[in-house]
Amino acid sequence: MYHPRLDEIVRETCVNCGVVFGVTKFLQDMEIRDKACFYCPNGHGQSYTTNEADRLRKQLDAAHAELEKVNRAKQIAQDTARMEAEQRHKAEAKLDRISKGVCPKCKRSFVDIARHMQSKHGVKCSKPPKGSKVRGE
């Protein structure tokens, strides 16, 4: 059975002595893929340390690592924004209940919430500014 890579001879040069010799394309591909040691006619051992596929694979791995890092940072930012929005919503809801006269500690309604907080819970509160809406006024 004919295989074109078995008949094709490619040129190699020894890295030690500089002698030029030929190997089949099939053998060269195996040496590159496996990083196997091969020898020149003078007996000097040599091998391919990296090839184009390895270099590109390394670049791809680095790009995937960078993408993962960016995705993690994006997820952290989204989680932080979501938690801040939830906290802001809870704080606004609590302020809304307080402005309507509901005690944040015992959840009961009072006409004078500031007086209740000071007398029952020991928390000194300032009176709401004039013109603000408080339940019972």
N, C-alpha and C positions, 0 to 999 in steps of 0.2 A: 504494500500500500504506500503510495507516494504522499509525503508530507513536506510542504515547501520549506518549513523551518529546519528540517533535517539536512536539506541540501544547501541552504544559504550559509555561506561562510562570512563571519564578521571579523574585523581586524581588532586585535588586542595588543597592547604595549605593556611590557613588564615595568612595574614602577621601580624596580631595583636596578636592573641592568639595561633597560631600554630596548631589549630585543622585541621585534614585531613578530607576532604569530597569529594564526587564525584558529577560530573555534566555530562550531555551528551555532546558529542563532538560538536553537533549542537549548543547547548547553549554557550559553550566555544568559538566557532568560532564567534558567534554573539557578545559576550562580547569583544573579541579581536578587531573585525572589528569596532564596534560602540564605543568602549571605555566606554561602559555603566557600571554603578555601579551595583555590585552584592554583595550578603551578605553571610557570613558563617553561619553555624547553630546557632552560638552564637550571631548573629546580627551585626557583624562588617562589615561595608561597605568597599569595595575595588574595584579597577578597573585596567585594563591594561592601562598603559600610552602610551607606544610605542610597536609596534610589528615589526617583521622582515620586513614586507611590507613597513611600514612607514620609517624604517631605510634605506632600500634600495631605496625608493622613494627620500628620502632626499639626499642620495649619488648621485643618478642620476641627481637630480636637480642641485646639486653643480657641477657635471661634465658638465652638459649642460651650466651652467653659465660660467664656465671656458673656455669651447669651444667657446662660444659667445665672450668672452673677447679676446681670441686669434684671432678669425676671424676678430674682429674689428681692432685689432692692425695690422693684416696682410693687411686689406683693406686700412688702413691709410698709411702704408708703401708703398703699391702699388700706391696709389694716389699721394703720395709725390714723388716717383720715376718717375711717369708719368709726373707730373708737372715740375720736374727738367729737364727731357729729353726735354720737349716742350720748356722750357726757354733756354736750351742749344742750341737747334735747331734754335730758333729765333735769339739768339745772334750770332751763327755761320753764319746764313744767312745774318744778318746785316753786320757783318765783311766782308763777301764775297762781298756784294754789295759795301761797302766802298772801299775795295781793288781794285774794278773795276772802281772806280771813281764816284760812285753814292752818292749824298749827302743824309744822313739819315734824314735830316729835310725837304728839298724841293723836294727830289726825282729826281733831275736833274743830268746829267752827266757832269763831269768837268775833265780836264786834270790835274789840280793842286787842288785837293780836299782840302788839308790843307789850302791853301791860301783862297779858297772860304769860308771855315768854319770860318776863322778868320775875313775876311772882311765883310761877309754878316750875319753871325750868332753870332759873338763875341766869338767864341769858339777857344781857342788856341790849335792847334794840332802840334804834332811833325811830321816831315817828315818821310815817311816810310824808313826803312833801305835800304842801297844799295843792289841791286840784287832782291828786291821784285818786283813783277809784279803789275804794276799800269796801267790802261788803258791809252793809248796814248803814252806810252814810248816805 
